[in-house]
Amino acid sequence: MKPEAFNFPLFLILLGICLGIIIQDTWSILPPFVCILLSLGSILFLWACFYLLEKFQKIAIFLCGLFIGALCYNIHNPASRKDHYVQLLIPDKEYTFSGVVEDIKGRQLVVSLAEVKGEKCSGKISLFLKDSLNPTACGKSILCHSKLSPIPASGDIYHFDYKKYMQYQGIFWRGYPSYYKLSDYPYFSITLWAKQLQTKLSIALDKEPFSKDSRAILKALVLGIRTDSHLEIYQQYIDAGAVHILAISGLHIGIITFFLTSLLTLFVPNRYKLIRIGILLGCLSFYSLLTGFSASVLRAVLMFGCYSIAYLMESRRARYDSLLLSAFILLLCKPTFLFEVGFQLSYMAVLSIEFFLPYFNRYIYFENKFLNFFTNIIKVSIAAQIGVFPLSLYYFHQFAGLFLLTNILILPLLGGILAIGIIVVLLSYKGWVTSGLIYCYDTILHLMNKIIAWVASVEHMVIRDVYFDRILLWLCYLCIIGGAIYLKIRKITFLYLSLFSLLLMQSYLFYLKYESIHTEQLIVFQQYKKTIIASQVGKQATFYLSDTLEIPTKLLQNFHTQQQLQEIHYEPIRNIIPFKNDFLTIIDAPFYLDRSFPTDYILLRNSPKIHLEKFLSTIQPKMLIADGSNRPFIVEKWKLTCQKLHIPFHYTKEDGNLSL
């Protein structure tokens, strides 16, 4: 792409900020060191700007962005503050503390701490109650007594990293309160007030005679509340390639922005551009208020707000600059946005549409308005899919082959459905909604669900369990970027880059296939109060389960995808499992170990009553393993015994899955 097409210095500094955030997140550079780097970068930047050649200025701008990104990540890391609970409290101890309830999801609360044992303390924690709490408790003060512990790692490399996800939300510890008391919060907070308004709107909808599924879709579509969505319906939306409809983000804000800009262009004269912009931003802010000022909505509002201002200014370059500027502002305000799937998908979709759509319009256009309307939907869908396709495979490992059909059937109706939904929610809150309107809207939502279910029922068009790791992700984007730049400037070097990255992808896939065929391993998984062992030879795997009636579907599905398996068998736990040239011996409560049994590796499960030191005095295993089925206090004793006898010890709850 030609530098004139967008603000190149802003692009460079944004690229540097992204890299700086990634470096700081990965290696955690110390704050003073970051400050020194920032100072050096600033000096280099100013020196290059005034005294050196232009090529050094670009390098200086990039380095300055790199240091700013690292510094911003460190500044916005709540755990680095002196009054944060991570700095003040001792983990795994009981405390009496007070705070404010910021969010409620069934039994789980997010609480912002105010005081612990009468001393000022900050930071957010996650609390799990014995029973669900009424959503109206959001925004109230809470006095609580609980043991607080760091959120443990999942211990499963094939599973979602919940600990890392919570850290990006600023939550590091959790607790299970034995006592709590709620009271009114004496201070006003705009974010808590917005959350309370969202809760009141949700409660008002509960009183209306919607069907259960329609009410859940309405809440997800307009308010961004997905806790009521039935898992089967949610999966249907995923399989149909329409799950973005249920997650308020760029699509919803984009539709609202499109309608508003169209109306403003039609009714507000061109000389009143500032009035257009003011009305647009006011409407977007009002909608973000309805959704409780959720982070995803605020992010999308800022992105599309900046983009729409550029659109109303009728400047194509300003559209690219507005996207760069909005990303720049968002990352300065919250650097961890960079790691959120919604942030990545939103920007890749909009950038892809902005770049590829003009090429599609150049070659595909119909004079017939009706025909052109549907071809525009197809063109926009394909343009967006080019940008988000690699990310979708990387995060979700599946692809909806009928996404175009879904968009053709749903998108023409979605703007009207969303607009009517907002009206229904507001009328319901005031008690003015009529039974006729409810019946009509319920029928529309029911019809939309039926369309989604019909598309999702074409099972062979849903490509599942696609292995797509980070290397394939980067190579795929390198291929797309090379092709895009070639389209723009017609320089053959970038076409070669695109083709070469495609060749590397093919070579890497052949390598993965070779590795998969020749893989032989035994894996002890970390599962709470359960034992799961997998024996893999090539593309076949046998799972040994403590309970064959309760198969952990998600874990097995992730393992199946990552290892590219073709055959899976299930068997109950054995006490001796051979693998390679060794044996895994499993000791549990009802099992007596004969000295003649092989003892290469020993797995202790279900907290067996065994005098471990006496037992190990007669044998010398290569490793002793304890999984999640054992009681933690017993495991600690085993760990000390193994340290005393110099025998390697692996506890899956602390050390993660074990691959032998």
C-alpha positions as CSV (number, residue, x, y, z in Angstrom):
1,M,0.0,0.0,0.0
2,K,1.3,3.5,-0.9
3,P,2.3,5.6,2.2
4,E,0.0,8.3,0.9
5,A,-3.1,6.1,1.5
6,F,-2.8,6.6,5.3
7,N,-0.8,8.3,8.0
8,F,2.4,6.3,7.8
9,P,4.0,7.7,11.0
10,L,0.9,6.9,13.0
11,F,0.9,3.4,11.5
12,L,4.6,3.0,12.6
13,I,4.0,4.2,16.1
14,L,0.9,1.9,16.4
15,L,2.9,-1.1,15.2
16,G,5.6,-0.3,17.8
17,I,3.0,0.0,20.6
18,C,1.6,-3.4,19.7
19,L,5.0,-5.0,19.7
20,G,5.9,-3.3,23.0
21,I,2.7,-4.6,24.6
22,I,3.5,-8.1,23.4
23,I,7.1,-7.9,24.7
24,Q,6.1,-6.6,28.1
25,D,3.3,-9.2,28.4
26,T,5.7,-12.0,27.5
27,W,8.9,-11.0,29.4
28,S,7.6,-8.5,32.0
29,I,10.4,-5.9,31.8
30,L,10.9,-4.1,35.1
31,P,9.2,-0.6,35.3
32,P,12.5,1.4,35.8
33,F,14.0,-0.3,32.8
34,V,10.9,0.6,30.7
35,C,11.2,4.2,31.8
36,I,14.9,4.3,30.7
37,L,14.0,2.8,27.4
38,L,11.2,5.3,26.9
39,S,13.6,8.2,27.6
40,L,16.2,6.8,25.2
41,G,13.5,6.3,22.6
42,S,12.2,9.8,22.9
43,I,15.8,11.2,22.6
44,L,16.4,9.1,19.6
45,F,13.1,10.2,18.1
46,L,13.8,13.9,18.6
47,W,17.4,13.6,17.4
48,A,16.3,11.7,14.3
49,C,13.5,14.2,13.5
50,F,15.8,17.2,13.5
51,Y,19.3,16.0,12.6
52,L,19.2,12.7,10.7
53,L,18.0,11.5,7.3
54,E,14.4,10.6,6.8
55,K,15.0,6.8,6.9
56,F,16.3,7.1,10.5
57,Q,13.2,9.1,11.4
58,K,10.9,6.1,10.7
59,I,13.1,3.8,12.8
60,A,13.0,6.3,15.6
61,I,9.2,6.6,15.4
62,F,8.8,2.8,15.5
63,L,11.2,2.4,18.5
64,C,9.4,5.2,20.4
65,G,6.1,3.4,19.9
66,L,7.8,0.2,21.1
67,F,8.8,1.9,24.4
68,I,5.5,3.6,24.8
69,G,3.7,0.3,24.4
70,A,5.8,-1.4,27.1
71,L,5.4,1.5,29.4
72,C,1.6,1.7,29.0
73,Y,1.3,-2.0,29.6
74,N,3.2,-1.6,32.9
75,I,1.3,1.5,34.0
76,H,-2.1,-0.2,33.4
77,N,-1.1,-3.4,35.2
78,P,-3.2,-3.1,38.4
79,A,-1.0,-5.7,40.2
80,S,2.0,-3.3,40.1
81,R,0.2,-0.7,42.3
82,K,1.4,-0.5,45.9
83,D,-2.1,-0.7,47.4
84,H,-3.2,-3.7,45.2
85,Y,-4.1,-6.9,47.1
86,V,-1.4,-8.9,45.3
87,Q,1.2,-6.6,46.9
88,L,-0.5,-6.5,50.4
89,L,-2.1,-9.8,51.1
90,I,-0.8,-13.3,51.7
91,P,-2.4,-15.9,49.4
92,D,-4.5,-18.8,50.7
93,K,-5.5,-17.0,53.9
94,E,-8.9,-15.9,55.2
95,Y,-9.7,-12.2,55.2
96,T,-12.6,-9.9,56.0
97,F,-13.0,-7.3,53.3
98,S,-15.4,-4.8,51.7
99,G,-15.9,-3.7,48.2
100,V,-18.4,-3.0,45.4
101,V,-20.2,-5.7,43.3
102,E,-19.2,-4.8,39.7
103,D,-20.7,-7.7,37.8
104,I,-22.9,-10.8,38.5
105,K,-23.0,-14.0,36.4
106,G,-25.1,-16.5,38.3
107,R,-23.0,-17.6,41.3
108,Q,-20.0,-15.7,40.3
109,L,-19.4,-12.1,41.4
110,V,-16.7,-9.6,40.3
111,V,-15.9,-7.4,43.4
112,S,-13.8,-4.3,43.4
113,L,-12.0,-4.2,46.8
114,A,-12.1,-1.1,49.0
115,E,-10.8,-2.3,52.3
116,V,-9.2,-5.4,53.8
117,K,-9.1,-5.7,57.6
118,G,-9.8,-1.9,57.8
119,E,-6.9,-0.9,55.5
120,K,-7.3,0.5,52.1
121,C,-6.9,-2.0,49.3
122,S,-7.6,-2.0,45.6
123,G,-8.1,-4.6,42.8
124,K,-10.8,-6.9,41.5
125,I,-11.4,-10.4,42.7
126,S,-13.8,-13.2,41.6
127,L,-16.1,-14.6,44.3
128,F,-18.2,-17.8,44.0
129,L,-21.3,-18.0,46.1
130,K,-23.2,-21.1,47.1
131,D,-26.4,-19.8,45.5
132,S,-27.1,-17.4,42.6
133,L,-27.4,-13.8,43.5
134,N,-30.1,-11.5,42.3
135,P,-28.8,-9.3,39.4
136,T,-30.2,-6.2,41.2
137,A,-27.3,-6.6,43.7
138,C,-24.9,-5.2,41.0
139,G,-23.6,-1.8,42.2
140,K,-24.1,-2.6,45.9
141,S,-21.5,-2.7,48.7
142,I,-20.5,-6.1,50.0
143,L,-18.9,-7.1,53.3
144,C,-17.4,-10.5,53.0
145,H,-15.3,-13.1,54.8
146,S,-13.5,-15.6,52.6
147,K,-10.2,-17.4,51.9
148,L,-8.5,-15.7,48.9
149,S,-6.3,-17.7,46.6
150,P,-4.6,-17.0,43.2
151,I,-6.6,-18.3,40.2
152,P,-4.8,-21.5,39.3
153,A,-3.6,-22.4,35.8
154,S,-5.8,-24.9,34.0
155,G,-2.8,-27.2,33.8
156,D,-4.1,-28.3,30.4
157,I,-2.3,-27.0,27.3
158,Y,-5.3,-28.2,25.2
159,H,-7.8,-26.1,27.1
160,F,-8.7,-22.4,27.3
161,D,-6.3,-20.5,29.5
162,Y,-8.8,-19.2,32.1
163,K,-6.1,-17.8,34.4
164,K,-4.6,-15.6,31.6
165,Y,-8.0,-14.5,30.5
166,M,-8.9,-13.3,34.0
167,Q,-5.6,-11.5,34.4
168,Y,-6.4,-9.5,31.2
169,Q,-9.6,-8.5,33.0
170,G,-7.5,-7.3,36.0
171,I,-8.6,-10.3,38.2
172,F,-5.9,-12.4,39.8
173,W,-7.4,-14.0,42.9
174,R,-10.7,-15.8,43.8
175,G,-12.6,-16.8,46.9
176,Y,-15.5,-18.9,48.2
177,P,-17.2,-16.7,50.9
178,S,-18.4,-18.3,54.1
179,Y,-20.3,-15.0,54.9
180,Y,-21.3,-11.9,53.1
181,K,-23.6,-8.9,53.6
182,L,-24.9,-6.5,51.0
183,S,-25.7,-2.8,51.5
184,D,-26.3,0.3,49.3
185,Y,-23.2,1.9,47.8
186,P,-23.1,5.5,49.0
187,Y,-21.2,7.0,46.1
188,F,-22.3,7.6,42.5
189,S,-20.5,5.8,39.6
190,I,-21.6,6.2,36.0
191,T,-20.4,2.7,35.1
192,L,-22.2,1.1,38.0
193,W,-25.3,3.1,37.2
194,A,-25.2,1.9,33.6
195,K,-24.8,-1.7,34.8
196,Q,-27.8,-1.2,37.1
197,L,-29.8,0.2,34.2
198,Q,-28.9,-2.8,32.0
199,T,-30.1,-5.1,34.9
200,K,-33.4,-3.2,35.2
201,L,-34.0,-3.4,31.4
202,S,-33.3,-7.2,31.6
203,I,-35.8,-7.6,34.6
204,A,-38.4,-5.6,32.7
205,L,-38.1,-8.0,29.7
206,D,-38.5,-11.0,32.1
207,K,-42.0,-9.7,32.9
208,E,-43.1,-9.7,29.3
209,P,-44.7,-12.8,27.7
210,F,-41.9,-13.7,25.3
211,S,-41.0,-17.3,24.6
212,K,-37.9,-18.4,26.5
213,D,-35.7,-18.6,23.4
214,S,-36.9,-15.3,22.0
215,R,-36.3,-13.5,25.3
216,A,-32.7,-14.9,25.5
217,I,-32.0,-13.8,21.9
218,L,-33.4,-10.3,22.5
219,K,-31.3,-9.9,25.6
220,A,-28.2,-11.0,23.7
221,L,-29.0,-8.9,20.7
222,V,-29.8,-5.6,22.3
223,L,-28.4,-5.7,25.9
224,G,-25.4,-8.0,25.4
225,I,-26.6,-10.4,28.1
226,R,-25.8,-14.0,27.0
227,T,-26.3,-15.9,30.2
228,D,-29.9,-16.8,29.3
229,S,-29.0,-18.2,25.9
230,H,-29.6,-22.0,25.6
231,L,-26.5,-23.9,24.7
232,E,-28.2,-25.7,21.8
233,I,-29.3,-22.4,20.1
234,Y,-25.9,-20.8,20.8
235,Q,-24.2,-23.8,19.0
236,Q,-26.6,-23.4,16.1
237,Y,-25.6,-19.8,15.7
238,I,-21.9,-20.9,15.7
239,D,-22.5,-23.6,13.1
240,A,-24.4,-21.2,10.9
241,G,-21.6,-18.6,11.1
242,A,-23.8,-16.1,12.8
243,V,-22.5,-16.2,16.4
244,H,-21.4,-12.5,16.0
245,I,-25.1,-11.6,16.1
246,L,-25.3,-12.7,19.8
247,A,-22.2,-10.8,20.8
248,I,-22.6,-7.1,20.8
249,S,-19.5,-5.7,19.1
250,G,-18.6,-4.3,15.7
251,L,-21.5,-5.7,13.7
252,H,-24.2,-4.2,15.9
253,I,-22.5,-0.8,16.2
254,G,-21.7,-0.9,12.5
255,I,-25.3,-1.5,11.6
256,I,-26.4,1.3,13.9
257,T,-23.7,3.6,12.6
258,F,-24.7,2.8,9.0
259,F,-28.3,3.7,9.5
260,L,-27.5,6.8,11.4
261,T,-25.0,8.1,8.9
262,S,-27.5,7.4,6.1
263,L,-30.2,9.3,7.8
264,L,-27.9,12.2,8.8
265,T,-26.6,12.4,5.2
266,L,-30.2,12.5,4.0
267,F,-31.8,14.9,6.4
268,V,-28.9,17.1,7.7
269,P,-27.4,19.4,5.1
270,N,-23.7,19.0,4.3
271,R,-22.7,22.3,5.8
272,Y,-23.7,21.1,9.3
273,K,-21.1,18.4,9.6
274,L,-20.4,19.1,13.2
275,I,-24.1,18.6,14.0
276,R,-24.1,15.3,12.2
277,I,-21.1,14.1,14.2
278,G,-22.6,15.3,17.5
279,I,-25.9,13.4,16.8
280,L,-24.0,10.3,15.7
281,L,-21.7,10.2,18.8
282,G,-24.7,11.0,21.1
283,C,-26.8,8.0,19.7
284,L,-23.8,5.6,19.9
285,S,-23.1,6.7,23.5
286,F,-26.8,6.2,24.4
287,Y,-26.7,2.6,23.0
288,S,-23.5,1.9,25.0
289,L,-25.4,3.0,28.1
290,L,-28.1,0.5,27.4
291,T,-25.5,-2.3,27.3
292,G,-24.0,-1.3,30.7
293,F,-20.9,0.4,29.2
294,S,-19.4,-3.0,28.5
295,A,-15.8,-2.9,27.3
296,S,-16.6,-4.5,23.9
297,V,-19.3,-2.0,23.1
298,L,-17.2,1.0,24.2
299,R,-14.4,-0.3,22.1
300,A,-16.7,-0.7,19.0
301,V,-18.3,2.7,19.6
302,L,-14.9,4.4,19.6
303,M,-13.8,2.6,16.5
304,F,-16.9,3.2,14.5
305,G,-17.3,6.7,15.9
306,C,-13.9,7.7,14.5
307,Y,-14.6,5.8,11.3
308,S,-18.0,7.5,10.8
309,I,-16.5,10.9,11.4
310,A,-14.1,10.2,8.6
311,Y,-17.0,8.9,6.4
312,L,-19.0,12.1,7.0
313,M,-15.9,14.1,6.1
314,E,-16.0,12.2,2.8
315,S,-12.3,11.4,2.9
316,R,-11.0,7.9,2.1
317,R,-7.6,8.4,3.7
318,A,-9.3,9.7,6.8
319,R,-11.1,6.4,7.2
320,Y,-7.8,4.5,7.5
321,D,-6.4,7.2,9.8
322,S,-9.5,7.0,12.0
323,L,-9.1,3.3,12.4
324,L,-5.4,3.7,13.3
325,L,-6.3,6.6,15.7
326,S,-9.0,4.6,17.5
327,A,-6.7,1.6,17.9
328,F,-4.0,4.0,19.2
329,I,-6.4,5.5,21.8
330,L,-7.8,2.1,22.9
331,L,-4.3,0.6,23.4
332,L,-3.1,3.6,25.4
333,C,-6.2,3.4,27.6
334,K,-6.2,-0.4,28.0
335,P,-3.2,-2.3,26.4
336,T,-4.7,-5.7,27.1
337,F,-7.4,-5.0,24.5
338,L,-4.7,-6.2,22.0
339,F,-5.2,-9.8,23.3
340,E,-9.0,-9.8,23.2
341,V,-10.6,-11.8,20.4
342,G,-13.3,-9.2,19.8
343,F,-10.7,-6.4,19.3
344,Q,-8.7,-8.4,16.8
345,L,-11.8,-9.6,14.8
346,S,-13.4,-6.1,14.7
347,Y,-10.3,-4.4,13.3
348,M,-9.4,-7.1,10.9
349,A,-13.0,-7.2,9.5
350,V,-13.2,-3.4,9.1
351,L,-9.7,-3.1,7.6
352,S,-10.4,-6.0,5.2
353,I,-13.7,-4.5,4.1
354,E,-12.2,-1.1,3.6
355,F,-9.3,-2.5,1.5
356,F,-11.0,-5.3,-0.6
357,L,-14.5,-3.9,-1.1
358,P,-13.4,-1.3,-3.7
359,Y,-11.8,-4.0,-5.8
360,F,-15.0,-6.1,-5.7
361,N,-17.1,-3.0,-6.6
362,R,-14.8,-2.3,-9.5
363,Y,-15.6,-5.6,-11.2
364,I,-19.0,-6.6,-9.8
365,Y,-21.9,-4.1,-10.1
366,F,-25.5,-4.3,-11.2
367,E,-27.8,-1.5,-12.3
368,N,-30.8,-3.3,-10.7
369,K,-31.0,-2.0,-7.2
370,F,-32.6,-5.2,-5.7
371,L,-29.9,-7.4,-7.3
372,N,-27.1,-5.0,-6.3
373,F,-28.4,-5.0,-2.7
374,F,-27.8,-8.7,-2.2
375,T,-24.5,-8.7,-4.2
376,N,-23.3,-6.0,-1.8
377,I,-24.0,-8.2,1.1
378,I,-22.0,-11.0,-0.6
379,K,-19.1,-8.7,-1.4
380,V,-19.0,-7.2,2.1
381,S,-19.2,-10.7,3.7
382,I,-16.4,-12.1,1.6
383,A,-14.2,-9.0,2.1
384,A,-14.7,-9.3,5.9
385,Q,-14.1,-13.1,5.8
386,I,-10.7,-12.6,4.1
387,G,-9.6,-10.7,7.2
388,V,-11.1,-12.7,10.0
389,F,-10.8,-16.2,8.4
390,P,-7.3,-17.0,9.9
391,L,-8.3,-15.7,13.4
392,S,-11.6,-17.7,13.3
393,L,-9.6,-20.9,12.6
394,Y,-7.0,-20.1,15.2
395,Y,-9.4,-19.4,18.0
396,F,-12.5,-21.6,17.2
397,H,-11.0,-24.3,15.0
398,Q,-14.1,-24.5,12.8
399,F,-15.5,-22.8,9.7
400,A,-19.2,-22.4,8.7
401,G,-19.3,-23.2,5.0
402,L,-22.7,-21.6,4.6
403,F,-21.8,-18.2,6.1
404,L,-22.8,-16.5,2.9
405,L,-26.3,-18.0,2.9
406,T,-26.7,-17.0,6.5
407,N,-25.7,-13.4,5.8
408,I,-28.0,-13.2,2.7
409,L,-31.0,-14.4,4.8
410,I,-30.3,-12.6,8.1
411,L,-28.4,-9.3,7.4
412,P,-31.2,-7.7,5.4
413,L,-33.5,-8.2,8.4
414,L,-31.0,-7.6,11.2
415,G,-31.0,-3.8,11.0
416,G,-34.8,-3.7,11.4
417,I,-34.7,-6.5,14.1
418,L,-32.1,-4.5,16.1
419,A,-34.0,-1.2,15.8
420,I,-37.3,-2.7,16.8
421,G,-35.5,-4.6,19.6
422,I,-34.2,-1.4,21.1
423,I,-37.7,0.2,20.9
424,V,-39.2,-2.9,22.6
425,V,-36.7,-2.8,25.4
426,L,-37.3,0.9,26.1
427,L,-41.1,0.5,25.9
428,S,-40.9,-2.6,28.2
429,Y,-38.9,-0.6,30.7
430,K,-41.5,2.1,30.8
431,G,-44.4,-0.4,30.8
432,W,-45.8,0.9,27.5
433,V,-45.2,-2.2,25.3
434,T,-48.3,-3.7,23.8
435,S,-49.1,-7.4,23.6
436,G,-49.5,-7.1,19.8
437,L,-45.9,-5.7,19.4
438,I,-44.6,-8.5,21.7
439,Y,-46.3,-11.2,19.6
440,C,-45.1,-9.7,16.3
441,Y,-41.5,-9.3,17.6
442,D,-41.5,-12.8,19.2
443,T,-42.6,-14.2,15.9
444,I,-39.8,-12.4,14.0
445,L,-37.1,-13.7,16.5
446,H,-38.6,-17.2,16.3
447,L,-38.4,-17.1,12.5
448,M,-34.7,-15.9,12.7
449,N,-34.0,-18.8,15.1
450,K,-35.6,-21.2,12.6
451,I,-33.6,-19.9,9.7
452,I,-30.4,-20.3,11.8
453,A,-31.3,-23.8,12.8
454,W,-32.1,-24.8,9.2
455,V,-28.7,-23.5,8.0
456,A,-26.9,-25.2,10.9
457,S,-28.6,-28.5,10.2
458,V,-26.5,-28.9,7.0
459,E,-23.9,-30.7,9.1
460,H,-21.5,-31.6,6.2
461,M,-21.0,-27.8,5.5
462,V,-19.6,-27.2,9.0
463,I,-15.9,-27.9,9.0
464,R,-14.9,-28.8,12.6
465,D,-11.7,-29.6,14.5
466,V,-9.4,-27.7,12.1
467,Y,-5.9,-27.6,13.5
468,F,-4.5,-24.1,13.1
469,D,-1.7,-22.9,15.3
470,R,0.1,-19.6,15.7
471,I,2.7,-20.4,12.9
472,L,-0.1,-21.1,10.4
473,L,-1.9,-17.9,11.6
474,W,1.2,-15.7,10.9
475,L,1.9,-17.4,7.6
476,C,-1.7,-17.0,6.5
477,Y,-1.7,-13.3,7.3
478,L,1.6,-12.9,5.5
479,C,0.0,-14.5,2.4
480,I,-3.0,-12.1,2.6
481,I,-0.9,-9.0,3.3
482,G,1.5,-9.8,0.4
483,G,-1.4,-10.3,-2.0
484,A,-3.2,-7.1,-0.8
485,I,0.0,-5.0,-1.3
486,Y,0.5,-6.5,-4.7
487,L,-3.1,-5.6,-5.7
488,K,-2.4,-2.0,-4.6
489,I,1.0,-1.2,-6.0
490,R,1.4,-4.1,-8.6
491,K,5.0,-4.9,-7.4
492,I,5.9,-8.5,-8.2
493,T,8.0,-8.9,-5.1
494,F,4.9,-8.9,-2.9
495,L,3.2,-11.5,-5.1
496,Y,6.3,-13.7,-4.6
497,L,6.0,-13.1,-0.9
498,S,2.4,-14.2,-0.9
499,L,3.2,-17.3,-2.9
500,F,6.2,-18.1,-0.8
501,S,4.2,-17.9,2.5
502,L,1.6,-20.2,0.9
503,L,4.4,-22.7,0.1
504,L,5.7,-22.4,3.7
505,M,2.2,-23.2,4.9
506,Q,2.0,-26.3,2.8
507,S,5.5,-27.4,3.9
508,Y,4.6,-26.8,7.6
509,L,1.3,-28.8,7.2
510,F,3.3,-31.7,5.7
511,Y,5.7,-31.5,8.6
512,L,2.8,-31.6,11.2
513,K,1.3,-34.6,9.4
514,Y,4.7,-36.4,9.6
515,E,5.0,-35.5,13.3
516,S,1.5,-36.7,14.0
517,I,2.0,-40.0,12.4
518,H,5.2,-40.7,14.3
519,T,3.9,-39.4,17.7
520,E,3.9,-41.9,20.6
521,Q,3.1,-40.5,24.0
522,L,1.2,-41.1,27.3
523,I,-0.5,-38.1,28.8
524,V,-1.8,-37.7,32.4
525,F,-4.4,-34.9,32.3
526,Q,-5.2,-32.4,35.1
527,Q,-8.9,-32.8,36.0
528,Y,-10.6,-31.9,39.2
529,K,-11.5,-35.0,41.2
530,K,-11.0,-37.2,38.2
531,T,-8.3,-39.3,36.5
532,I,-7.9,-39.1,32.7
533,I,-5.0,-40.7,30.8
534,A,-4.4,-40.8,27.1
535,S,-2.2,-43.2,25.2
536,Q,-1.5,-42.0,21.7
537,V,0.2,-43.9,18.9
538,G,0.1,-42.0,15.6
539,K,-3.4,-40.8,14.8
540,Q,-5.0,-43.2,17.2
541,A,-5.6,-42.6,20.9
542,T,-7.0,-44.6,23.8
543,F,-8.5,-42.7,26.8
544,Y,-8.5,-44.3,30.2
545,L,-11.2,-42.7,32.3
546,S,-12.1,-43.0,35.9
547,D,-15.8,-42.6,34.9
548,T,-16.6,-43.7,31.3
549,L,-20.2,-42.3,31.8
550,E,-19.0,-38.7,32.2
551,I,-16.7,-38.1,29.3
552,P,-15.2,-34.5,29.4
553,T,-16.2,-33.6,25.9
554,K,-14.5,-30.3,25.6
555,L,-11.1,-31.6,26.7
556,L,-11.3,-34.6,24.4
557,Q,-12.4,-32.4,21.5
558,N,-9.5,-30.0,22.0
559,F,-7.0,-32.9,22.3
560,H,-8.5,-34.4,19.1
561,T,-8.1,-31.1,17.2
562,Q,-4.5,-30.4,18.4
563,Q,-3.2,-33.9,17.8
564,Q,-5.2,-34.4,14.5
565,L,-6.5,-37.8,15.6
566,Q,-8.6,-40.1,13.4
567,E,-9.6,-42.8,15.9
568,I,-10.4,-42.5,19.7
569,H,-11.3,-45.3,22.0
570,Y,-12.4,-45.2,25.7
571,E,-11.6,-47.7,28.4
572,P,-11.8,-47.8,32.2
573,I,-8.7,-47.1,34.3
574,R,-6.2,-50.0,34.4
575,N,-3.6,-50.4,37.1
576,I,-0.8,-51.1,34.6
577,I,-0.6,-49.2,31.3
578,P,2.3,-49.9,28.9
579,F,3.8,-47.2,26.7
580,K,6.9,-47.2,24.6
581,N,9.4,-49.4,26.6
582,D,8.0,-48.4,30.0
583,F,5.0,-49.0,32.3
584,L,2.8,-46.6,34.2
585,T,1.6,-48.2,37.4
586,I,-1.5,-46.7,39.0
587,I,-2.0,-47.0,42.7
588,D,-5.4,-46.2,44.1
589,A,-7.4,-47.1,47.3
590,P,-8.5,-50.6,46.4
591,F,-5.3,-51.7,44.6
592,Y,-2.4,-53.7,46.2
593,L,0.9,-53.3,44.5
594,D,2.9,-56.5,44.2
595,R,6.7,-56.0,44.2
596,S,7.0,-57.9,40.9
597,F,5.0,-55.2,39.1
598,P,6.9,-52.8,36.9
599,T,7.5,-49.4,38.6
600,D,8.9,-47.1,35.9
601,Y,6.4,-44.4,36.6
602,I,3.9,-44.4,39.4
603,L,0.6,-42.5,39.4
604,L,-1.2,-42.0,42.8
605,R,-4.9,-41.4,42.4
606,N,-8.0,-41.0,44.8
607,S,-5.7,-40.4,47.8
608,P,-4.7,-44.0,48.5
609,K,-3.7,-44.8,52.1
610,I,-0.1,-45.7,51.6
611,H,3.1,-45.2,53.7
612,L,5.0,-43.6,50.8
613,E,8.5,-43.4,52.3
614,K,8.4,-47.1,53.3
615,F,7.0,-48.0,49.9
616,L,9.6,-46.1,48.0
617,S,12.5,-47.5,50.1
618,T,12.2,-50.8,48.2
619,I,11.8,-49.4,44.7
620,Q,13.2,-46.6,42.6
621,P,10.7,-45.2,40.1
622,K,11.7,-42.7,37.4
623,M,8.9,-40.4,38.6
624,L,6.0,-40.2,41.0
625,I,2.9,-38.5,39.7
626,A,-0.2,-37.2,41.5
627,D,-3.3,-36.0,39.6
628,G,-6.3,-33.9,40.5
629,S,-8.2,-36.7,42.1
630,N,-6.1,-36.5,45.2
631,R,-6.6,-34.3,48.3
632,P,-4.1,-31.4,48.2
633,F,-2.9,-31.8,51.8
634,I,-1.9,-35.4,51.1
635,V,-0.2,-34.4,47.9
636,E,2.0,-31.9,49.9
637,K,3.2,-34.8,52.1
638,W,4.0,-36.9,49.1
639,K,5.9,-34.0,47.6
640,L,8.1,-33.6,50.7
641,T,8.8,-37.3,50.8
642,C,9.9,-37.4,47.2
643,Q,12.2,-34.4,47.8
644,K,13.7,-36.2,50.7
645,L,14.3,-39.3,48.6
646,H,15.4,-37.4,45.5
647,I,12.7,-38.8,43.4
648,P,11.1,-36.5,40.7
649,F,7.6,-35.6,41.6
650,H,4.9,-34.2,39.3
651,Y,1.6,-32.7,40.6
652,T,-0.8,-32.0,37.7
653,K,-2.7,-29.3,39.6
654,E,0.5,-27.2,39.9
655,D,2.7,-28.5,37.0
656,G,0.0,-29.1,34.4
657,N,-0.5,-32.1,32.2
658,L,2.3,-34.6,32.1
659,S,3.5,-36.0,28.7
660,L,5.6,-39.1,28.8
